[in-house]
Amino acid sequence: MQNLIEWILDFGASRHFCANKELMINFEDVVDGQCVYMGNLYTVAVNGKGKVLLKFTSERLLSLSSVLFIPFLRTNLVSSTLLDITGIKIVQEDGKVVIMQMGILLGRGIVVGGYLS
C-alpha cells in the first residue's frame, strides 16, 4: 500500500525521493536519462526533480531541494545524510530520533527498522 503524503527518514538513502508529484514545487522534467540505483539492486529512471516543503508536527517547515521524482515508490524518503550535510542535526538514542536545525527542534519520532516513524 502506498503512502504518498508521509515522509520516512532513511539512514541509507543518498538522495531525497518523492513519489507524489503534487508535493513538489519548481518541478522540472528530467530528460537526460538520469537513473538511480535502489537498495534492492534495481535501477529506476528519474522522472523529474524539484523542491519540497516538509511540515513537521512542530509546525516548522524544512525546504528540501533537488528532490528526485520517482512515481513507483511506495513512500517518500528523506536522506539523513543530506540533512547532516546541510547542518541539520539528527540525534538517535534508545530508538528515538530528534531532528534539530541551529538548536531549534524540527521534529521527533521513533526508529522502526532503520526508518523514522
Jmol script that loads the backbone (N, CA, C; Angstrom):
load data "model"
ATOM      1  N   MET A   1       0.840  -1.182   0.000  1.00  0.00           N
ATOM      2  CA  MET A   1       0.000   0.000   0.000  1.00  0.00           C
ATOM      3  C   MET A   1       0.886   1.246   0.000  1.00  0.00           C
ATOM      4  N   GLN A   2       0.581   2.189  -0.845  1.00  0.00           N
ATOM      5  CA  GLN A   2       1.376   3.401  -0.958  1.00  0.00           C
ATOM      6  C   GLN A   2       0.908   4.465   0.022  1.00  0.00           C
ATOM      7  N   ASN A   3       1.885   5.205   0.567  1.00  0.00           N
ATOM      8  CA  ASN A   3       1.575   6.390   1.354  1.00  0.00           C
ATOM      9  C   ASN A   3       2.333   7.529   0.706  1.00  0.00           C
ATOM     10  N   LEU A   4       1.640   8.326  -0.079  1.00  0.00           N
ATOM     11  CA  LEU A   4       2.298   9.348  -0.876  1.00  0.00           C
ATOM     12  C   LEU A   4       2.288  10.723  -0.227  1.00  0.00           C
ATOM     13  N   ILE A   5       1.924  10.796   1.057  1.00  0.00           N
ATOM     14  CA  ILE A   5       1.925  12.078   1.756  1.00  0.00           C
ATOM     15  C   ILE A   5       3.009  12.106   2.832  1.00  0.00           C
ATOM     16  N   GLU A   6       3.147  11.028   3.579  1.00  0.00           N
ATOM     17  CA  GLU A   6       4.116  10.983   4.665  1.00  0.00           C
ATOM     18  C   GLU A   6       5.530  10.759   4.132  1.00  0.00           C
ATOM     19  N   TRP A   7       6.498  11.141   4.961  1.00  0.00           N
ATOM     20  CA  TRP A   7       7.904  11.007   4.617  1.00  0.00           C
ATOM     21  C   TRP A   7       8.598  10.134   5.642  1.00  0.00           C
ATOM     22  N   ILE A   8       9.549   9.333   5.176  1.00  0.00           N
ATOM     23  CA  ILE A   8      10.343   8.476   6.044  1.00  0.00           C
ATOM     24  C   ILE A   8      11.781   8.968   6.009  1.00  0.00           C
ATOM     25  N   LEU A   9      12.384   9.128   7.191  1.00  0.00           N
ATOM     26  CA  LEU A   9      13.786   9.476   7.288  1.00  0.00           C
ATOM     27  C   LEU A   9      14.588   8.208   7.062  1.00  0.00           C
ATOM     28  N   ASP A  10      15.343   8.165   5.993  1.00  0.00           N
ATOM     29  CA  ASP A  10      16.080   6.971   5.594  1.00  0.00           C
ATOM     30  C   ASP A  10      17.561   7.187   5.871  1.00  0.00           C
ATOM     31  N   PHE A  11      18.116   6.347   6.734  1.00  0.00           N
ATOM     32  CA  PHE A  11      19.517   6.470   7.121  1.00  0.00           C
ATOM     33  C   PHE A  11      20.456   5.868   6.082  1.00  0.00           C
ATOM     34  N   GLY A  12      19.932   5.302   5.006  1.00  0.00           N
ATOM     35  CA  GLY A  12      20.763   4.720   3.967  1.00  0.00           C
ATOM     36  C   GLY A  12      20.633   5.397   2.609  1.00  0.00           C
ATOM     37  N   ALA A  13      19.664   6.288   2.457  1.00  0.00           N
ATOM     38  CA  ALA A  13      19.426   6.925   1.158  1.00  0.00           C
ATOM     39  C   ALA A  13      20.468   8.014   0.894  1.00  0.00           C
ATOM     40  N   SER A  14      20.912   8.082  -0.350  1.00  0.00           N
ATOM     41  CA  SER A  14      21.894   9.098  -0.730  1.00  0.00           C
ATOM     42  C   SER A  14      21.230  10.351  -1.296  1.00  0.00           C
ATOM     43  N   ARG A  15      19.948  10.286  -1.570  1.00  0.00           N
ATOM     44  CA  ARG A  15      19.179  11.412  -2.121  1.00  0.00           C
ATOM     45  C   ARG A  15      17.804  11.436  -1.470  1.00  0.00           C
ATOM     46  N   HIS A  16      17.087  12.563  -1.633  1.00  0.00           N
ATOM     47  CA  HIS A  16      15.687  12.656  -1.222  1.00  0.00           C
ATOM     48  C   HIS A  16      14.846  12.170  -2.403  1.00  0.00           C
ATOM     49  N   PHE A  17      13.823  11.356  -2.140  1.00  0.00           N
ATOM     50  CA  PHE A  17      12.970  10.806  -3.191  1.00  0.00           C
ATOM     51  C   PHE A  17      11.508  11.089  -2.884  1.00  0.00           C
ATOM     52  N   CYS A  18      10.777  11.503  -3.897  1.00  0.00           N
ATOM     53  CA  CYS A  18       9.351  11.781  -3.749  1.00  0.00           C
ATOM     54  C   CYS A  18       8.573  10.969  -4.780  1.00  0.00           C
ATOM     55  N   ALA A  19       7.487  10.356  -4.327  1.00  0.00           N
ATOM     56  CA  ALA A  19       6.633   9.569  -5.214  1.00  0.00           C
ATOM     57  C   ALA A  19       5.369  10.332  -5.595  1.00  0.00           C
ATOM     58  N   ASN A  20       5.185  11.514  -5.023  1.00  0.00           N
ATOM     59  CA  ASN A  20       3.970  12.292  -5.233  1.00  0.00           C
ATOM     60  C   ASN A  20       4.324  13.640  -5.859  1.00  0.00           C
ATOM     61  N   LYS A  21       4.105  13.770  -7.138  1.00  0.00           N
ATOM     62  CA  LYS A  21       4.457  14.991  -7.872  1.00  0.00           C
ATOM     63  C   LYS A  21       3.715  16.214  -7.329  1.00  0.00           C
ATOM     64  N   GLU A  22       2.526  16.016  -6.765  1.00  0.00           N
ATOM     65  CA  GLU A  22       1.734  17.131  -6.236  1.00  0.00           C
ATOM     66  C   GLU A  22       2.392  17.811  -5.037  1.00  0.00           C
ATOM     67  N   LEU A  23       3.324  17.129  -4.366  1.00  0.00           N
ATOM     68  CA  LEU A  23       4.025  17.709  -3.224  1.00  0.00           C
ATOM     69  C   LEU A  23       5.199  18.582  -3.649  1.00  0.00           C
ATOM     70  N   MET A  24       5.529  18.554  -4.931  1.00  0.00           N
ATOM     71  CA  MET A  24       6.728  19.221  -5.414  1.00  0.00           C
ATOM     72  C   MET A  24       6.424  20.593  -6.001  1.00  0.00           C
ATOM     73  N   ILE A  25       7.334  21.546  -5.749  1.00  0.00           N
ATOM     74  CA  ILE A  25       7.246  22.861  -6.358  1.00  0.00           C
ATOM     75  C   ILE A  25       8.510  23.072  -7.194  1.00  0.00           C
ATOM     76  N   ASN A  26       8.449  24.004  -8.107  1.00  0.00           N
ATOM     77  CA  ASN A  26       9.570  24.242  -9.035  1.00  0.00           C
ATOM     78  C   ASN A  26       9.975  22.949  -9.736  1.00  0.00           C
ATOM     79  N   PHE A  27       8.966  22.167 -10.114  1.00  0.00           N
ATOM     80  CA  PHE A  27       9.212  20.866 -10.749  1.00  0.00           C
ATOM     81  C   PHE A  27       9.751  21.051 -12.164  1.00  0.00           C
ATOM     82  N   GLU A  28      10.726  20.233 -12.499  1.00  0.00           N
ATOM     83  CA  GLU A  28      11.228  20.205 -13.862  1.00  0.00           C
ATOM     84  C   GLU A  28      11.433  18.762 -14.289  1.00  0.00           C
ATOM     85  N   ASP A  29      11.036  18.466 -15.517  1.00  0.00           N
ATOM     86  CA  ASP A  29      11.229  17.121 -16.058  1.00  0.00           C
ATOM     87  C   ASP A  29      12.716  16.846 -16.225  1.00  0.00           C
ATOM     88  N   VAL A  30      13.081  15.588 -16.073  1.00  0.00           N
ATOM     89  CA  VAL A  30      14.460  15.166 -16.317  1.00  0.00           C
ATOM     90  C   VAL A  30      14.474  14.490 -17.678  1.00  0.00           C
ATOM     91  N   VAL A  31      15.264  15.018 -18.573  1.00  0.00           N
ATOM     92  CA  VAL A  31      15.286  14.486 -19.940  1.00  0.00           C
ATOM     93  C   VAL A  31      16.620  13.840 -20.299  1.00  0.00           C
ATOM     94  N   ASP A  32      17.551  13.805 -19.358  1.00  0.00           N
ATOM     95  CA  ASP A  32      18.882  13.276 -19.670  1.00  0.00           C
ATOM     96  C   ASP A  32      19.036  11.786 -19.389  1.00  0.00           C
ATOM     97  N   GLY A  33      17.958  11.115 -19.035  1.00  0.00           N
ATOM     98  CA  GLY A  33      18.030   9.678 -18.767  1.00  0.00           C
ATOM     99  C   GLY A  33      18.648   9.345 -17.423  1.00  0.00           C
ATOM    100  N   GLN A  34      18.567  10.263 -16.470  1.00  0.00           N
ATOM    101  CA  GLN A  34      19.140  10.030 -15.143  1.00  0.00           C
ATOM    102  C   GLN A  34      18.475   8.831 -14.482  1.00  0.00           C
ATOM    103  N   CYS A  35      19.288   7.977 -13.870  1.00  0.00           N
ATOM    104  CA  CYS A  35      18.797   6.784 -13.175  1.00  0.00           C
ATOM    105  C   CYS A  35      19.334   6.751 -11.755  1.00  0.00           C
ATOM    106  N   VAL A  36      18.663   5.989 -10.915  1.00  0.00           N
ATOM    107  CA  VAL A  36      19.070   5.812  -9.524  1.00  0.00           C
ATOM    108  C   VAL A  36      19.148   4.314  -9.242  1.00  0.00           C
ATOM    109  N   TYR A  37      20.181   3.923  -8.520  1.00  0.00           N
ATOM    110  CA  TYR A  37      20.311   2.541  -8.089  1.00  0.00           C
ATOM    111  C   TYR A  37      19.639   2.407  -6.735  1.00  0.00           C
ATOM    112  N   MET A  38      18.674   1.513  -6.645  1.00  0.00           N
ATOM    113  CA  MET A  38      17.896   1.334  -5.427  1.00  0.00           C
ATOM    114  C   MET A  38      18.525   0.248  -4.554  1.00  0.00           C
ATOM    115  N   GLY A  39      18.101   0.203  -3.290  1.00  0.00           N
ATOM    116  CA  GLY A  39      18.629  -0.762  -2.340  1.00  0.00           C
ATOM    117  C   GLY A  39      18.345  -2.204  -2.701  1.00  0.00           C
ATOM    118  N   ASN A  40      17.339  -2.445  -3.545  1.00  0.00           N
ATOM    119  CA  ASN A  40      17.008  -3.814  -3.952  1.00  0.00           C
ATOM    120  C   ASN A  40      17.754  -4.223  -5.230  1.00  0.00           C
ATOM    121  N   LEU A  41      18.775  -3.455  -5.598  1.00  0.00           N
ATOM    122  CA  LEU A  41      19.648  -3.694  -6.754  1.00  0.00           C
ATOM    123  C   LEU A  41      19.000  -3.371  -8.095  1.00  0.00           C
ATOM    124  N   TYR A  42      17.835  -2.756  -8.096  1.00  0.00           N
ATOM    125  CA  TYR A  42      17.193  -2.330  -9.333  1.00  0.00           C
ATOM    126  C   TYR A  42      17.649  -0.914  -9.691  1.00  0.00           C
ATOM    127  N   THR A  43      17.596  -0.612 -10.959  1.00  0.00           N
ATOM    128  CA  THR A  43      17.865   0.728 -11.453  1.00  0.00           C
ATOM    129  C   THR A  43      16.540   1.300 -11.930  1.00  0.00           C
ATOM    130  N   VAL A  44      16.221   2.534 -11.493  1.00  0.00           N
ATOM    131  CA  VAL A  44      14.974   3.159 -11.901  1.00  0.00           C
ATOM    132  C   VAL A  44      15.253   4.526 -12.509  1.00  0.00           C
ATOM    133  N   ALA A  45      14.415   4.913 -13.442  1.00  0.00           N
ATOM    134  CA  ALA A  45      14.557   6.210 -14.095  1.00  0.00           C
ATOM    135  C   ALA A  45      13.985   7.306 -13.206  1.00  0.00           C
ATOM    136  N   VAL A  46      14.643   8.440 -13.210  1.00  0.00           N
ATOM    137  CA  VAL A  46      14.153   9.621 -12.512  1.00  0.00           C
ATOM    138  C   VAL A  46      13.256  10.373 -13.495  1.00  0.00           C
ATOM    139  N   ASN A  47      12.022  10.667 -13.087  1.00  0.00           N
ATOM    140  CA  ASN A  47      11.065  11.334 -13.969  1.00  0.00           C
ATOM    141  C   ASN A  47      11.134  12.857 -13.877  1.00  0.00           C
ATOM    142  N   GLY A  48      11.754  13.377 -12.819  1.00  0.00           N
ATOM    143  CA  GLY A  48      11.859  14.814 -12.657  1.00  0.00           C
ATOM    144  C   GLY A  48      12.505  15.141 -11.332  1.00  0.00           C
ATOM    145  N   LYS A  49      12.623  16.440 -11.059  1.00  0.00           N
ATOM    146  CA  LYS A  49      13.155  16.866  -9.771  1.00  0.00           C
ATOM    147  C   LYS A  49      12.544  18.202  -9.412  1.00  0.00           C
ATOM    148  N   GLY A  50      12.600  18.519  -8.141  1.00  0.00           N
ATOM    149  CA  GLY A  50      12.018  19.770  -7.671  1.00  0.00           C
ATOM    150  C   GLY A  50      12.289  19.991  -6.207  1.00  0.00           C
ATOM    151  N   LYS A  51      11.539  20.892  -5.638  1.00  0.00           N
ATOM    152  CA  LYS A  51      11.685  21.277  -4.245  1.00  0.00           C
ATOM    153  C   LYS A  51      10.447  20.811  -3.484  1.00  0.00           C
ATOM    154  N   VAL A  52      10.649  20.440  -2.216  1.00  0.00           N
ATOM    155  CA  VAL A  52       9.543  20.017  -1.364  1.00  0.00           C
ATOM    156  C   VAL A  52       9.656  20.759  -0.036  1.00  0.00           C
ATOM    157  N   LEU A  53       8.534  21.222   0.474  1.00  0.00           N
ATOM    158  CA  LEU A  53       8.493  21.833   1.805  1.00  0.00           C
ATOM    159  C   LEU A  53       7.892  20.822   2.774  1.00  0.00           C
ATOM    160  N   LEU A  54       8.712  20.361   3.720  1.00  0.00           N
ATOM    161  CA  LEU A  54       8.238  19.417   4.724  1.00  0.00           C
ATOM    162  C   LEU A  54       7.695  20.187   5.914  1.00  0.00           C
ATOM    163  N   LYS A  55       6.517  19.816   6.379  1.00  0.00           N
ATOM    164  CA  LYS A  55       5.942  20.432   7.564  1.00  0.00           C
ATOM    165  C   LYS A  55       5.952  19.406   8.692  1.00  0.00           C
ATOM    166  N   PHE A  56       6.667  19.738   9.751  1.00  0.00           N
ATOM    167  CA  PHE A  56       6.767  18.847  10.902  1.00  0.00           C
ATOM    168  C   PHE A  56       5.587  19.058  11.835  1.00  0.00           C
ATOM    169  N   THR A  57       5.399  18.132  12.763  1.00  0.00           N
ATOM    170  CA  THR A  57       4.320  18.260  13.739  1.00  0.00           C
ATOM    171  C   THR A  57       4.533  19.481  14.628  1.00  0.00           C
ATOM    172  N   SER A  58       5.771  19.976  14.698  1.00  0.00           N
ATOM    173  CA  SER A  58       6.077  21.190  15.459  1.00  0.00           C
ATOM    174  C   SER A  58       5.625  22.439  14.705  1.00  0.00           C
ATOM    175  N   GLU A  59       5.059  22.265  13.499  1.00  0.00           N
ATOM    176  CA  GLU A  59       4.614  23.336  12.606  1.00  0.00           C
ATOM    177  C   GLU A  59       5.774  24.032  11.890  1.00  0.00           C
ATOM    178  N   ARG A  60       6.998  23.584  12.120  1.00  0.00           N
ATOM    179  CA  ARG A  60       8.156  24.158  11.434  1.00  0.00           C
ATOM    180  C   ARG A  60       8.258  23.563  10.038  1.00  0.00           C
ATOM    181  N   LEU A  61       8.823  24.346   9.123  1.00  0.00           N
ATOM    182  CA  LEU A  61       8.999  23.922   7.737  1.00  0.00           C
ATOM    183  C   LEU A  61      10.465  23.693   7.433  1.00  0.00           C
ATOM    184  N   LEU A  62      10.717  22.730   6.576  1.00  0.00           N
ATOM    185  CA  LEU A  62      12.062  22.446   6.092  1.00  0.00           C
ATOM    186  C   LEU A  62      11.984  22.310   4.581  1.00  0.00           C
ATOM    187  N   SER A  63      12.819  23.063   3.890  1.00  0.00           N
ATOM    188  CA  SER A  63      12.847  23.032   2.433  1.00  0.00           C
ATOM    189  C   SER A  63      13.881  22.022   1.955  1.00  0.00           C
ATOM    190  N   LEU A  64      13.457  21.088   1.125  1.00  0.00           N
ATOM    191  CA  LEU A  64      14.362  20.111   0.516  1.00  0.00           C
ATOM    192  C   LEU A  64      14.504  20.450  -0.958  1.00  0.00           C
ATOM    193  N   SER A  65      15.733  20.614  -1.416  1.00  0.00           N
ATOM    194  CA  SER A  65      15.997  20.940  -2.815  1.00  0.00           C
ATOM    195  C   SER A  65      16.467  19.708  -3.569  1.00  0.00           C
ATOM    196  N   SER A  66      16.332  19.743  -4.869  1.00  0.00           N
ATOM    197  CA  SER A  66      16.793  18.664  -5.760  1.00  0.00           C
ATOM    198  C   SER A  66      16.228  17.304  -5.363  1.00  0.00           C
ATOM    199  N   VAL A  67      14.966  17.290  -4.969  1.00  0.00           N
ATOM    200  CA  VAL A  67      14.277  16.038  -4.634  1.00  0.00           C
ATOM    201  C   VAL A  67      13.945  15.332  -5.946  1.00  0.00           C
ATOM    202  N   LEU A  68      14.279  14.058  -6.031  1.00  0.00           N
ATOM    203  CA  LEU A  68      14.046  13.291  -7.257  1.00  0.00           C
ATOM    204  C   LEU A  68      12.644  12.686  -7.248  1.00  0.00           C
ATOM    205  N   PHE A  69      11.943  12.830  -8.360  1.00  0.00           N
ATOM    206  CA  PHE A  69      10.590  12.286  -8.517  1.00  0.00           C
ATOM    207  C   PHE A  69      10.680  10.906  -9.153  1.00  0.00           C
ATOM    208  N   ILE A  70      10.262   9.892  -8.367  1.00  0.00           N
ATOM    209  CA  ILE A  70      10.208   8.510  -8.841  1.00  0.00           C
ATOM    210  C   ILE A  70       8.829   7.976  -8.460  1.00  0.00           C
ATOM    211  N   PRO A  71       7.891   7.995  -9.407  1.00  0.00           N
ATOM    212  CA  PRO A  71       6.489   7.722  -9.080  1.00  0.00           C
ATOM    213  C   PRO A  71       6.171   6.313  -8.588  1.00  0.00           C
ATOM    214  N   PHE A  72       7.016   5.323  -8.846  1.00  0.00           N
ATOM    215  CA  PHE A  72       6.658   3.963  -8.443  1.00  0.00           C
ATOM    216  C   PHE A  72       6.958   3.677  -6.974  1.00  0.00           C
ATOM    217  N   LEU A  73       7.649   4.567  -6.256  1.00  0.00           N
ATOM    218  CA  LEU A  73       7.975   4.327  -4.851  1.00  0.00           C
ATOM    219  C   LEU A  73       6.710   4.220  -4.011  1.00  0.00           C
ATOM    220  N   ARG A  74       6.776   3.449  -2.931  1.00  0.00           N
ATOM    221  CA  ARG A  74       5.628   3.284  -2.050  1.00  0.00           C
ATOM    222  C   ARG A  74       5.513   4.390  -1.013  1.00  0.00           C
ATOM    223  N   THR A  75       6.599   5.132  -0.801  1.00  0.00           N
ATOM    224  CA  THR A  75       6.592   6.242   0.153  1.00  0.00           C
ATOM    225  C   THR A  75       7.676   7.234  -0.229  1.00  0.00           C
ATOM    226  N   ASN A  76       7.661   8.385   0.387  1.00  0.00           N
ATOM    227  CA  ASN A  76       8.655   9.420   0.138  1.00  0.00           C
ATOM    228  C   ASN A  76       9.803   9.239   1.133  1.00  0.00           C
ATOM    229  N   LEU A  77      11.030   9.484   0.687  1.00  0.00           N
ATOM    230  CA  LEU A  77      12.199   9.257   1.524  1.00  0.00           C
ATOM    231  C   LEU A  77      13.029  10.528   1.675  1.00  0.00           C
ATOM    232  N   VAL A  78      13.434  10.813   2.916  1.00  0.00           N
ATOM    233  CA  VAL A  78      14.337  11.917   3.215  1.00  0.00           C
ATOM    234  C   VAL A  78      15.675  11.305   3.599  1.00  0.00           C
ATOM    235  N   SER A  79      16.735  11.750   2.965  1.00  0.00           N
ATOM    236  CA  SER A  79      18.079  11.252   3.247  1.00  0.00           C
ATOM    237  C   SER A  79      18.643  11.911   4.499  1.00  0.00           C
ATOM    238  N   SER A  80      18.932  11.112   5.525  1.00  0.00           N
ATOM    239  CA  SER A  80      19.535  11.668   6.737  1.00  0.00           C
ATOM    240  C   SER A  80      20.940  12.190   6.437  1.00  0.00           C
ATOM    241  N   THR A  81      21.633  11.564   5.498  1.00  0.00           N
ATOM    242  CA  THR A  81      22.974  12.008   5.120  1.00  0.00           C
ATOM    243  C   THR A  81      22.936  13.423   4.547  1.00  0.00           C
ATOM    244  N   LEU A  82      21.996  13.696   3.651  1.00  0.00           N
ATOM    245  CA  LEU A  82      21.892  15.035   3.069  1.00  0.00           C
ATOM    246  C   LEU A  82      21.477  16.068   4.113  1.00  0.00           C
ATOM    247  N   LEU A  83      20.619  15.684   5.053  1.00  0.00           N
ATOM    248  CA  LEU A  83      20.252  16.607   6.117  1.00  0.00           C
ATOM    249  C   LEU A  83      21.481  16.974   6.942  1.00  0.00           C
ATOM    250  N   ASP A  84      22.286  15.972   7.257  1.00  0.00           N
ATOM    251  CA  ASP A  84      23.504  16.194   8.038  1.00  0.00           C
ATOM    252  C   ASP A  84      24.463  17.139   7.314  1.00  0.00           C
ATOM    253  N   ILE A  85      24.609  16.952   6.013  1.00  0.00           N
ATOM    254  CA  ILE A  85      25.498  17.795   5.215  1.00  0.00           C
ATOM    255  C   ILE A  85      25.061  19.256   5.255  1.00  0.00           C
ATOM    256  N   THR A  86      23.743  19.491   5.325  1.00  0.00           N
ATOM    257  CA  THR A  86      23.227  20.863   5.338  1.00  0.00           C
ATOM    258  C   THR A  86      23.145  21.449   6.751  1.00  0.00           C
ATOM    259  N   GLY A  87      23.689  20.746   7.735  1.00  0.00           N
ATOM    260  CA  GLY A  87      23.746  21.285   9.093  1.00  0.00           C
ATOM    261  C   GLY A  87      22.587  20.910   9.983  1.00  0.00           C
ATOM    262  N   ILE A  88      21.712  20.060   9.517  1.00  0.00           N
ATOM    263  CA  ILE A  88      20.598  19.611  10.348  1.00  0.00           C
ATOM    264  C   ILE A  88      21.084  18.439  11.184  1.00  0.00           C
ATOM    265  N   LYS A  89      20.894  18.538  12.476  1.00  0.00           N
ATOM    266  CA  LYS A  89      21.392  17.524  13.400  1.00  0.00           C
ATOM    267  C   LYS A  89      20.316  16.478  13.659  1.00  0.00           C
ATOM    268  N   ILE A  90      20.747  15.234  13.559  1.00  0.00           N
ATOM    269  CA  ILE A  90      19.860  14.099  13.824  1.00  0.00           C
ATOM    270  C   ILE A  90      20.485  13.316  14.968  1.00  0.00           C
ATOM    271  N   VAL A  91      19.795  13.276  16.092  1.00  0.00           N
ATOM    272  CA  VAL A  91      20.292  12.568  17.265  1.00  0.00           C
ATOM    273  C   VAL A  91      19.427  11.338  17.461  1.00  0.00           C
ATOM    274  N   GLN A  92      20.091  10.176  17.494  1.00  0.00           N
ATOM    275  CA  GLN A  92      19.377   8.913  17.679  1.00  0.00           C
ATOM    276  C   GLN A  92      19.884   8.245  18.944  1.00  0.00           C
ATOM    277  N   GLU A  93      18.951   7.918  19.841  1.00  0.00           N
ATOM    278  CA  GLU A  93      19.319   7.264  21.088  1.00  0.00           C
ATOM    279  C   GLU A  93      18.139   6.469  21.607  1.00  0.00           C
ATOM    280  N   ASP A  94      18.390   5.234  21.989  1.00  0.00           N
ATOM    281  CA  ASP A  94      17.353   4.369  22.562  1.00  0.00           C
ATOM    282  C   ASP A  94      16.127   4.249  21.667  1.00  0.00           C
ATOM    283  N   GLY A  95      16.339   4.188  20.344  1.00  0.00           N
ATOM    284  CA  GLY A  95      15.235   4.010  19.414  1.00  0.00           C
ATOM    285  C   GLY A  95      14.427   5.265  19.149  1.00  0.00           C
ATOM    286  N   LYS A  96      14.908   6.399  19.626  1.00  0.00           N
ATOM    287  CA  LYS A  96      14.213   7.667  19.392  1.00  0.00           C
ATOM    288  C   LYS A  96      15.119   8.600  18.601  1.00  0.00           C
ATOM    289  N   VAL A  97      14.508   9.457  17.784  1.00  0.00           N
ATOM    290  CA  VAL A  97      15.245  10.391  16.951  1.00  0.00           C
ATOM    291  C   VAL A  97      14.713  11.800  17.179  1.00  0.00           C
ATOM    292  N   VAL A  98      15.654  12.746  17.270  1.00  0.00           N
ATOM    293  CA  VAL A  98      15.314  14.161  17.367  1.00  0.00           C
ATOM    294  C   VAL A  98      16.012  14.859  16.209  1.00  0.00           C
ATOM    295  N   ILE A  99      15.280  15.711  15.491  1.00  0.00           N
ATOM    296  CA  ILE A  99      15.826  16.445  14.350  1.00  0.00           C
ATOM    297  C   ILE A  99      15.829  17.925  14.719  1.00  0.00           C
ATOM    298  N   MET A 100      17.043  18.545  14.637  1.00  0.00           N
ATOM    299  CA  MET A 100      17.189  19.944  15.039  1.00  0.00           C
ATOM    300  C   MET A 100      17.962  20.722  13.979  1.00  0.00           C
ATOM    301  N   GLN A 101      17.631  22.002  13.876  1.00  0.00           N
ATOM    302  CA  GLN A 101      18.346  22.907  12.985  1.00  0.00           C
ATOM    303  C   GLN A 101      18.710  24.151  13.776  1.00  0.00           C
ATOM    304  N   MET A 102      20.007  24.413  13.886  1.00  0.00           N
ATOM    305  CA  MET A 102      20.516  25.566  14.642  1.00  0.00           C
ATOM    306  C   MET A 102      19.922  25.621  16.049  1.00  0.00           C
ATOM    307  N   GLY A 103      19.858  24.465  16.712  1.00  0.00           N
ATOM    308  CA  GLY A 103      19.371  24.380  18.078  1.00  0.00           C
ATOM    309  C   GLY A 103      17.867  24.422  18.230  1.00  0.00           C
ATOM    310  N   ILE A 104      17.122  24.486  17.117  1.00  0.00           N
ATOM    311  CA  ILE A 104      15.657  24.547  17.168  1.00  0.00           C
ATOM    312  C   ILE A 104      15.085  23.184  16.782  1.00  0.00           C
ATOM    313  N   LEU A 105      14.190  22.676  17.599  1.00  0.00           N
ATOM    314  CA  LEU A 105      13.552  21.387  17.333  1.00  0.00           C
ATOM    315  C   LEU A 105      12.681  21.473  16.088  1.00  0.00           C
ATOM    316  N   LEU A 106      12.928  20.564  15.146  1.00  0.00           N
ATOM    317  CA  LEU A 106      12.073  20.453  13.960  1.00  0.00           C
ATOM    318  C   LEU A 106      11.056  19.338  14.136  1.00  0.00           C
ATOM    319  N   GLY A 107      11.521  18.188  14.611  1.00  0.00           N
ATOM    320  CA  GLY A 107      10.625  17.051  14.763  1.00  0.00           C
ATOM    321  C   GLY A 107      11.273  15.940  15.558  1.00  0.00           C
ATOM    322  N   ARG A 108      10.485  14.966  15.936  1.00  0.00           N
ATOM    323  CA  ARG A 108      10.982  13.798  16.673  1.00  0.00           C
ATOM    324  C   ARG A 108      10.134  12.597  16.304  1.00  0.00           C
ATOM    325  N   GLY A 109      10.693  11.430  16.529  1.00  0.00           N
ATOM    326  CA  GLY A 109       9.959  10.221  16.198  1.00  0.00           C
ATOM    327  C   GLY A 109      10.629   8.990  16.774  1.00  0.00           C
ATOM    328  N   ILE A 110      10.129   7.857  16.379  1.00  0.00           N
ATOM    329  CA  ILE A 110      10.625   6.566  16.827  1.00  0.00           C
ATOM    330  C   ILE A 110      11.223   5.844  15.638  1.00  0.00           C
ATOM    331  N   VAL A 111      12.374   5.224  15.836  1.00  0.00           N
ATOM    332  CA  VAL A 111      13.009   4.473  14.763  1.00  0.00           C
ATOM    333  C   VAL A 111      12.430   3.070  14.726  1.00  0.00           C
ATOM    334  N   VAL A 112      11.944   2.689  13.529  1.00  0.00           N
ATOM    335  CA  VAL A 112      11.391   1.359  13.324  1.00  0.00           C
ATOM    336  C   VAL A 112      12.082   0.762  12.118  1.00  0.00           C
ATOM    337  N   GLY A 113      12.851  -0.292  12.318  1.00  0.00           N
ATOM    338  CA  GLY A 113      13.512  -0.968  11.214  1.00  0.00           C
ATOM    339  C   GLY A 113      14.434  -0.051  10.409  1.00  0.00           C
ATOM    340  N   GLY A 114      15.104   0.876  11.074  1.00  0.00           N
ATOM    341  CA  GLY A 114      16.037   1.760  10.383  1.00  0.00           C
ATOM    342  C   GLY A 114      15.393   3.008   9.800  1.00  0.00           C
ATOM    343  N   TYR A 115      14.094   3.174   9.996  1.00  0.00           N
ATOM    344  CA  TYR A 115      13.388   4.337   9.471  1.00  0.00           C
ATOM    345  C   TYR A 115      12.756   5.105  10.616  1.00  0.00           C
ATOM    346  N   LEU A 116      12.615   6.410  10.430  1.00  0.00           N
ATOM    347  CA  LEU A 116      11.922   7.237  11.417  1.00  0.00           C
ATOM    348  C   LEU A 116      10.431   7.140  11.158  1.00  0.00           C
ATOM    349  N   SER A 117       9.684   6.857  12.185  1.00  0.00           N
ATOM    350  CA  SER A 117       8.236   6.717  12.056  1.00  0.00           C
ATOM    351  C   SER A 117       7.543   7.812  12.829  1.00  0.00           C
TER     352      SER A 117
END
end "model"
wireframe off; spacefill off
backbone 0.3
color backbone group
